[in-house]
Amino acid sequence: MKNIKAVIFDMDGVLLDTETICQKTWAIAAEEMNLSNINETFLQCLGTTKIETTRIIHEKYGNHVDVDALMKRSHDLFTEVENTQGIDLMPYAKETLEYLKSKGYRIALASSTRGETVKRQLGNLGILHFFESLTTGDMVKNSKPDPEIFALAAKSLNLEPDECYAVEDSFNGIRSSFGAGLVPIMVPDKIQPTEEIKKMCYKVFPSLKDFVSFLEN
């Protein structure tokens, strides 16, 4: 493994606690649509594409379910929470970014979220300035688990993929970064890694604080 020069972060569930809000908004939307046991389905859909999410929901509840309506209602509820209560940082997120900056690591983002949303949310939480580059969902043709977004993020720093840690919480994020040749670090949020995912990870840490402790040693 080459000397690591950069850390490329996913955003949702790694730096921002957006997935907790999503879990709640899915629950409200699903109750309104009379869909039971939505939490199990939500966890299956984390980090997946719209096509895969639709497949999972239709497989569980039937093809009659209007997935677009569920997603729109959940999104509208999320926007309401963001505007009234704000979004929380994940534990130790800002401290991790400060540590990396102080040690000379280059910092970038590879998020499936649209660029406008990324800039707004990172800006509102006061951490946008830490990032040298932002590679977002509207910049790529293929979503995670395709390696495109992480390959583009490494290229944005003019670094080889194996000079970059990729910090992810989702299975598809790990698959994407592994496929692009980065060094995957998993910090699970809502779902723990399977044996398949563990084999792709260089390390798995229970928190960002544990990741920093690893870098310090």
N, C-alpha and C positions, 0 to 999 in steps of 0.2 A: 504494500500500500504506500502510495506517495505521501509526502508531507501535506497534511490538510491545511489549506489556505483559506477556505470559506465554509460557511454554514448556510445552507439554503433551507428555509422553513416553509412548511405548509402553514396556512393561517387558521382555518376553522378547526377547533379542537386541540390545537397546539399552542397558539398564541392568544386566541380569542375564545371565550367560552360561549360561542354561538350555538354549539350543539345542544347544550342544556336548554336554551330558549327554543330551538327547533323541536326538541323532544316534547316540550310543553305545548307548543302551537300545533304540532301534529295531533296530540291527544285531544285538544279542543275541536279541531277540524273533523277528526275521525268520529268523535262523539256526536257531532252535529249531523254526520252522514251515516250514523248507526253502524260503524265499523268497530268490531270488538278486538281486544288484544292488540292494539296498534303498536304498543311499545316494542313488542317482539319484531314486528315488521319494520319499524323505524330502524332498529339496530341492524337488521339485515340490509337495509338500504343505505346506510351510512357510507359515504365516499363512493357511491356508485353513480353511473350515468343515468340520465333521464329514461333512456330506453330500458335499462336494467331495473330501475325502480318501478317502472310501469309493469314489466314482466312479473316482478315479485308480488306486487299488489294484486294483479289480475290472477296470478296463480293461487293466492290465498283467499281472495274475496270474490273472484269471478270477473269476467270481462265487462260486465255491466257497470263496474265502478268507474266513475269519471275522475281519473287520476289528475287531469289538468285542474279540475275544480278543487280537489283536495290540496294540490300544491299551491294554487292561487290563494285559497283561504288561509293556509298555513303561512304563506309569504306576507299576506296582509296583516295577520296577527303579529308576525315577527317585526314588521315595520313599526307597528304600534308600540311594541315593547321597546324597540331601539329608540324611538322618538321620545318616549315618556320616561323610561327607566335607564336607558343606555345599556351597553354591553360591557361585561366584565372581562378583564384580562385573565388568562389562565394563571394559576399560582406560579410565581417566580419568573413570569415571562419577561417583565421589564428588567429584572435583575440579571437574567440570562443575557439579554441583548447588551446591557451595560458591561457585563463581564467580557463578552466576546469582543466588543469594541475596544475595551481597555487592553486586551491582549493582541490586538492587531488582526483579528480575523475579519475577513470581508463577509458581509451579511446580505443575503438576497431572499426573495420570496418566490415560491412557485405555488400559486393558489388557483383552483378551478373557478373561484368567484370572479365576477367581472371587475375590470380595473377601476371603474368609477366607484363601485362599492368598497373595494379594497382600500383605495385612497381615503375615502370618507371615514371608514371604520378605524383604520390605523391612525389617521389624523386626529380623530376625536379622542382617541385614547393616548395620544401624545407619543407614539412610537414610530411614526412614519419616517422620521429623519434617520433612523438607524439603518435603513435599507438602501444599498447601492443600486439595486435594480429590482423591479417588480415584473414578474412574468405571470400573466393572469389568463383566465379561461377564454376571454375574447381574443387572445393573441395566438391561439393554437387551433388546429383543425380537429385534433383528436384528444378526447378527455382521458384522464387517468382511468385505467391502468396503462394506457399507451405511454411510452417513455418520452414523448415529444416535449412536454412542458418542462421536465427536469433537464433534458438535453439543451433546450433553449435557454433555460436559466443559467446553466454552467457556461454556455457560450456567451451570454450577456456579460459575464465577468472575465471573458478571455482565458478561462481555465479549462483544464482537462476535467472530465467528470470525476475521475478518481482522486482529484484534489479537493473535492467538496463532500462534506457531510450533508445528508438530506434528513431533516427531522420531520417525521410524519406520525400520524395517529391512526390512519386508516389502512386497511389491507391494500386497496387499490393504489394508495399513495406509496406504500412500500414496493409494490409491484412495479410502479412507474419509475421510481428512483433506481431500483435494482436493475431494471431493464435498460436504463440510460447509462449505467455504469458508475453511478455515484456510490457513496458509502452510506447505506441506510441505517438510520437511528430511529427506533420506534419508541415513542412516549405515549402509551395507550391512554385514551380518554374513556370512551364508553364501551369499547370492546377489546378483549385481550387477544394476543396473537395466537394463531393456530400453529401447529408444527410446521406446516408449509411456509407460513410467513416468518417464523423464527429463523428458518434456514436462510432466508434472504437478508436478514438483519445482521449488521455488524455487531450491534448491541441493542438491548431492550432495557429501558429505564422506567421506573415507576413515576418519575416526575422530571421536570426540567432541572430542578435543583440537583438531582442525582446525575444528570448529564453534565452539569457544571463541575460537580465533584470529581467525575471521571476525567474531565479535561485538566483539572488542577493537579492530578496525580501523575 
